[in-house]
Every structure is written in structure tokens, then in C-alpha cells.
Amino acid sequence: MRNARAVAVTAAAIALITVVCGGCSSSKKTTAAASTTPAPTFTTASTGSPSATPTSTESPSGSPSPSAGATGAGTLVAAATIGKFQNILVDAQGKTLYLFEADTSPTPTCYDACATAWPPVLTTGTPTAAHGADQTKLTTTARKDGKSQVVYNGHPLYYFEGDKAQGDTNGEESSAFGAKWYVVNAAGDKVEGD
């Protein structure tokens, strides 16, 4: 059983790296945004005990649309280095995840226009931590519409509509909808400062 879990974890890690680096090439063709924003680098730290490891060999599939907010079953949350930010939370496609300071508990307060600009990270299954994210800090909460939002260390997680590419952190320290927004580190804390 332990070997099966190790194989599943290895397969999930390979699939994650493949998804994140799938568009990588040695070509010099880049856009202005791509040339100024380095791709995230996933950490290789352990995710904890064998009981916290994923039991599925499913690879992250599809590309979640930040405007839709849904990431599907088994949402993956990982730690990555993006530019100056070390070990911040991203999804399986390297999209940056944020916390909202108005959320003072695991119950989300961002709805309507707020949720359009800051789509919640949704899941239809149990979220999984990888690459330095802590499985024990990863939970879910029910939104008013009954959908399940991913929570990390008591903070409901969100995308930012202004992040158009993998590795963007345009929402960092934004003030909107009555409070500030921050990227989240693997410890589950907001990251402040430039």
C-alpha cells in the first residue's frame, strides 16, 4: 500500500510538472508579459506524512479559468517561487492564489462583483497539497450557493481576474471590496511588502 502511494505521489508530481512546463520551449517567441514574468518554480519540500499524500493517480487535467473560479475535483494547491515571492501558493497550472483580509474566518465574504474580480478557488473533491504546501492546513468551506471553496490555514483562497498568465501576482496588496488582498505563503500567512 505504501509503494502504491509513493507511485501515486510520483505520478502526480510528474503530471504537475508536465502541466506547468507543458508550454516551455527553447523558442525565443514570447510576449511582453511572458518576458517580464518568470514562470513559477515549485519547491521540492515534503508534504508531510504518508497519510497526507494523494491516493489518486489522476493528473491535473484541464486549465481552470480564473474567471470561472472552478478547478474541478481534487484541486491541487502547491508552493512555488514566483519572481521575488518564495514558497507562495499556486494551483496546478501555476496560477497565484490569494487571501482576502475581510475573511476573518474560513467563511468567505467575497460574493457578487467581488467574486467576479476575485474568483473563489472551487473544488468538487478533496483538495490535495503538493510541493511544500501543507495538507493539514488544506480544507474546504461551503459558499452561499452550495459550492465548495478551498481554504488554507483558515483563509478562503481566491484567484485575481487581473492575473492573465501563469506566474502573475498583479493582485498582491490590492485594496478592493473593503480590504486588502495578499499572496499566501506555504505557512498559510499573507505575504506583505515589495
N, C-alpha and C positions, 0 to 999 in steps of 0.2 A: 504494500500500500504506500509506503514511504517512497519507494522508487517511482511509482506511478505519479505521485505528487511532484517529485523532482522533475520528471519528464514533462508534466503539465506546466510547471513553472518555467522550465527552459523553453518549451514551445511557445508559451505566452510571451516571454521576453523576446524571442526571435521574431515573433509576429509583430510585436510592438515596434521593434527597431526597423523592421521591414516597412511598416506603415509610415513611421515617422520619416524614414530616409528614402522612401519609395521614389520620390521625385528628385533625389540627389543625382547629379551627374557632373562630369568634368567640364561641361559646356560653359562658355563664358556668357551665354544668354541669360540675363537677369533683368528684373525690373528695378526701378529706383528703390522701391520699398524693400525688395529682397536683398539688394546690395547693402542696405544700411542696417538691416536687422538679421543678426546671426541666428541660425537655427538652434533650437534648444539642444542641450547636451544632457542626456539622462544620467543620473548618478548610478553607481553600482552597489550602493549600500544594501544590506539585507533588509527584508521587510518584516522580519521577526520570526516567531516560532512556526514550525511546520503546520500547526493548526490554523494559522492565519494565511496560508498560501491558497491560491485559487485551486479548485478541484476540477475545473473545466479545461479542456484543451482548445476551446473556442478562441479564435484570434479576433482582435478588434476588427469589426467589419464596417464598411460604410464610412462616410465622412460626415460627422454631425454638423449641422448648420447652426452656427451660433445664434442666428435669428430665431431658429425654431427652439433651441434650448434642449432638445431631447438628444440623449446619447445612446439610448437603447439599453437592452438587457446587459447586466454585468459591467456597467460603466467602470472604466479603468481610471484611476487617479494616480499619477506618478509625480515624483520630484524631478526637476530639471534645472539646468543652468541656462538662463536666457539673458544674454548681454551681461549687465552688471549684477543681475539677481541670481544668487546662488540657492539651489535647492528650493525652488518655488513650485507650487502645484500646477500641473497641466493635465489635460486629458490625453487619451491615446493618440490623438493627432497632433499633440504639441500645442494645443490652444490654451492660453493662460486662463487660470481660474482666480476669482476674486471673492472677497468677503465684503459685506456692507455693514458699516458701523451701526446703522439703525437696528440691525438684527442683534438684540441683546440676549437672545436665547436661540435654541435650534428652530424656533418657529419663524418662518420667513415673513418679512413685512413688505417686500417688493412685489407689487402687482400692477396690472393695467399698463399705463405708459412707462412706469419704472421697469416692468418685466419685458417690455419691448426693447428698451435701450440696454437693459441688463438681463438677458435671458437666464432663467434658472438652469442649473445643471440637473437634468432629469434622468431617471433610470426606471426601467421596468423590472429590474432584478437586483440582486445584492451587489453593491459596488465593491470593487477589488482594488487594493493598494499595491503599488509596484515601485521599483526603482527608488527606494528611500522614503516613500510615503508610508505612514503607519496604519496598518489595518485596524488596530484598536481604536483609532481616532475617527474612523470612517463609519458613518451611519446614514440613515435617511429620515426624512420628515414628510408628513403629508401636507400638501398645499390645499388651499380652499377648493380647488377644482378636483381634488382627489388624486392628483398626480404625485409621484414620489420624487422629492428633491434630495440631492446628495448633500450631506452635512459632514464637515471635517472639523474635529475638535470643538464641536458645538456651534460652528459657523455654517449656515447655509451657503452653498457655493453658486457663483454666477459667472457667465461669460460677459464680455463687453462688446456691444454691437460695433464699436469703432475699431476693434481688433479684426483686421481683414485677413491677415496671414499668420501662419504658424510662427510663434515667437514674438508676436506683437504684445506690448504691455502698455497700450495707449490709455487704459483706464486707471492706471496707478495714480493714487492720491487725487482722483477726481472728486469734486463735490457735486452731488446731484441727488435730487429727491430727499433732501433734508439731512444728508450725512455724507461722510467720505467713503471711498472705495479703495481697497488695497489688495495687492497680490498677497498670497498666503504662503508662508514657508512650511517646510515639512514638519516642523514642531506644531503647526496649527496656529501660528501667530501672524498678525499683519506685519508687512514689511514697509517701513517708513524710510523716507529720505532718498535723495538722488545719489 
